[in-house]
Amino acid sequence: MNARADAVAELEARLGRRFSDAALLERALTHSSVSQGARPVSDNERLEFLGDRVLGLLAAEYLVGRYPDSSEGELSPRLHAIVDGQACARVARRLGIGEAMRVAAGETKRGARNQDTLLSDACEALIAALYLEAGLDAVREVWLRIWKEELESPLDPRAHNTKSALQEWAAARGKPLPVYQVTNREGPDHAPQFTCEVQVVGLEPAQGAGPSRQAAEKAAALALMTREGAV
C-alpha cells in the first residue's frame, strides 16, 4: 500500500467505520485542484455543500437537547462555535484527513494539505459521505464521537462574538458602529488569507487575519478590544 492508501485506512479506523462505497469516500477526499487537469474527476465540492447542512442539523439537534432552557439567541453562538471552519479544521487534523486527501501536486508543495479552509471543506464533505452511505442515525453516532472535544470545549465569547461585543462596547461609549475593510487578500482560491482592518471613531485602527473575511473581521475586532482593555 502507498502512503495515501495507508492514510485512508487510518482515517476509516479513526472514524470507526469502513465505507462500503469506496468511490464515495474517494470523492469526499478529492480536492478540486485534481479536477483541473486534462481528465476531470469528481471532486468534493458538492459533498461539501451537503455536509455543511448535515453538520448544522446535527449541531442544532445536539444543542437543543443539551440546553433545553436556552433561547435561540443563546444557542446561536454555541452552534457557530462548534461548526465553524476552525472547528472543522481541528477535527480534520485529529482524523488525519489532510494526509488522506487527493490534492494536486503543486498545491501539496504549497502546503495545501494543512490549510484550514481545505481541511474544513474536506471534513464537511466527509460528513456528507457518511450521511449518504449510512443515513442520519449512523452519521450522528460518528459525529458525536469525533466532535467530542469540540462539544466539550467551553464557549469563549471573545472568540465567537467579538464583532457584537465590539459594537456594544463602542455604543456604550457613544461611538458609531465599527467599520470594517478588507486591506489584503492573498493565497489561492481554495485557501485564501484575508487581512481586515476595523475602525472605531477616536481610536487607532486594528487589523486581523483569517481564512475568510468574517474570520479576519473577528480577529481585528478582538485585536482592538484587547488593545483597549475591553476583554
C-alpha positions in Angstrom: 0.0 0.0 0.0 1.2 3.5 -0.7 1.3 6.3 1.9 -2.0 7.8 0.9 -3.8 4.4 0.9 -2.4 3.9 4.4 -3.7 7.3 5.4 -7.2 6.5 4.1 -7.2 3.2 6.0 -6.2 5.0 9.2 -8.9 7.6 8.6 -11.5 4.9 8.4 -10.2 3.4 11.6 -10.4 6.7 13.4 -14.0 7.1 12.1 -14.8 3.6 13.4 -16.5 2.9 10.0 -15.3 1.3 6.8 -17.0 2.6 3.7 -18.8 0.0 1.5 -18.8 2.6 -1.3 -15.1 3.3 -1.7 -15.8 5.7 -4.6 -17.9 7.9 -2.4 -15.2 8.2 0.2 -12.7 8.9 -2.6 -14.9 11.7 -3.9 -15.1 13.2 -0.4 -11.3 13.3 -0.2 -10.7 14.7 -3.7 -9.9 18.4 -3.8 -11.0 20.5 -6.8 -7.4 21.1 -7.8 -7.3 17.5 -9.0 -10.2 18.3 -11.4 -8.3 20.9 -13.3 -6.2 18.5 -15.4 -6.9 17.0 -18.9 -9.1 14.3 -17.3 -11.6 16.0 -14.9 -12.6 13.9 -11.9 -15.4 14.2 -9.4 -14.3 16.4 -6.5 -15.8 17.1 -3.1 -17.4 20.5 -3.6 -21.0 19.2 -3.9 -20.4 16.9 -0.9 -19.1 19.9 1.0 -22.3 21.8 0.3 -24.4 18.9 1.6 -22.1 18.2 4.6 -22.4 21.8 5.8 -26.2 21.4 6.1 -25.9 17.9 7.7 -23.4 19.3 10.2 -25.6 22.2 11.0 -28.6 19.9 11.7 -26.6 17.6 13.9 -25.2 20.5 15.9 -28.6 22.2 16.3 -30.2 19.0 17.3 -27.5 18.4 19.9 -27.7 21.9 21.4 -31.5 21.9 21.6 -31.2 18.7 23.6 -28.4 19.7 25.8 -29.7 23.2 26.6 -33.5 22.8 26.8 -34.0 26.2 28.5 -31.7 28.3 26.3 -33.1 30.8 23.8 -32.3 31.0 20.1 -30.0 33.9 20.8 -28.1 31.9 23.4 -27.9 28.8 21.2 -26.7 30.6 18.0 -23.2 31.4 19.2 -22.7 27.9 20.5 -23.8 26.5 17.2 -21.4 28.7 15.3 -18.6 27.8 17.7 -18.9 24.0 17.1 -19.4 24.1 13.3 -17.3 27.0 12.1 -14.3 26.4 9.8 -11.8 26.4 12.5 -13.7 23.7 14.4 -14.0 21.6 11.3 -10.3 22.0 10.6 -9.3 20.9 14.1 -11.5 17.7 13.7 -9.9 17.1 10.3 -6.4 17.2 11.7 -7.3 14.8 14.5 -8.7 12.4 11.9 -5.8 12.8 9.6 -7.9 14.0 6.6 -5.1 16.1 5.2 -2.8 13.1 4.6 -5.7 11.1 3.1 -6.8 13.7 0.6 -6.2 13.7 -3.2 -4.6 17.1 -3.9 -2.8 18.3 -7.0 1.0 18.0 -6.6 1.5 21.8 -7.0 -1.0 22.5 -4.2 0.6 19.9 -1.9 4.0 21.6 -2.4 2.4 24.9 -1.3 1.2 23.3 1.9 -2.5 23.0 0.9 -3.0 19.8 3.0 -2.5 21.8 6.2 -4.7 24.8 5.2 -7.7 25.4 7.5 -10.0 26.1 4.5 -9.1 22.9 2.6 -9.4 20.8 5.8 -12.7 22.3 6.8 -14.2 21.7 3.4 -13.0 18.1 3.3 -14.3 17.5 6.8 -17.8 18.7 5.7 -17.6 16.5 2.6 -16.7 13.5 4.7 -19.8 14.2 6.9 -21.9 14.2 3.7 -20.4 11.0 2.5 -21.2 9.3 5.8 -24.7 10.6 5.6 -25.2 9.3 2.0 -23.6 5.9 2.9 -25.4 5.1 6.1 -28.1 7.7 6.9 -28.6 10.2 9.6 -28.6 7.9 12.7 -25.2 6.4 11.7 -23.6 9.8 10.9 -24.9 11.2 14.2 -23.2 8.4 16.1 -19.9 9.0 14.3 -20.2 12.8 14.7 -20.8 12.8 18.4 -17.6 10.7 18.8 -15.3 12.7 16.5 -16.7 16.0 17.6 -16.5 15.2 21.3 -13.6 17.6 22.0 -15.4 20.5 20.3 -18.6 19.8 22.1 -16.9 19.7 25.5 -14.9 22.9 25.0 -16.3 25.9 26.9 -17.7 28.7 24.8 -15.3 31.6 24.6 -17.4 34.7 23.8 -14.3 36.7 22.8 -13.5 34.2 20.1 -17.0 33.8 18.7 -18.9 37.1 19.4 -16.1 39.6 19.0 -17.9 41.8 16.4 -21.1 42.0 18.5 -19.0 42.7 21.7 -17.1 45.5 20.0 -20.3 47.0 18.7 -21.8 47.0 22.2 -18.5 48.4 23.7 -18.4 51.2 21.1 -22.1 52.1 21.6 -21.7 52.2 25.4 -19.1 55.0 24.8 -21.4 56.9 22.4 -19.4 55.9 19.3 -20.9 54.9 15.9 -20.8 51.4 14.6 -17.3 50.0 13.9 -16.3 50.0 10.2 -14.6 47.0 8.6 -12.5 47.0 5.5 -10.5 44.2 3.7 -7.0 45.5 3.3 -5.4 42.4 1.7 -6.2 39.1 0.2 -3.7 36.5 -0.9 -3.3 32.8 -1.5 -5.1 30.5 -3.9 -8.9 30.4 -4.2 -9.2 27.2 -2.2 -7.1 28.6 0.7 -7.3 32.4 0.8 -5.9 34.5 3.6 -7.7 37.8 4.3 -6.5 40.8 6.3 -9.1 43.2 7.6 -9.0 46.5 9.4 -11.6 47.8 11.9 -12.0 51.4 12.7 -13.8 53.0 15.7 -14.1 56.7 15.8 -11.4 58.2 18.0 -9.3 55.1 18.1 -6.3 53.8 16.1 -7.5 51.1 13.7 -6.7 47.4 14.4 -6.0 44.6 12.0 -6.7 40.9 12.0 -6.2 38.0 9.6 -8.0 34.8 8.8 -9.0 32.2 6.1 -12.3 34.2 5.4 -13.4 37.8 5.5 -15.6 37.0 8.5 -12.7 35.3 10.4 -10.4 38.3 9.7 -13.0 40.8 10.9 -13.4 38.8 14.1 -9.7 38.8 14.6 -9.5 42.5 14.0 -12.3 43.2 16.5 -10.6 41.0 19.1 -7.3 42.8 18.5 -8.9 46.2 19.0 -10.7 45.2 22.2 -7.6 43.5 23.6 -5.6 46.6 23.0 -8.2 48.8 24.6 -8.5 46.6 27.6 -12.1 45.7 26.8 -11.6 41.9 27.2 
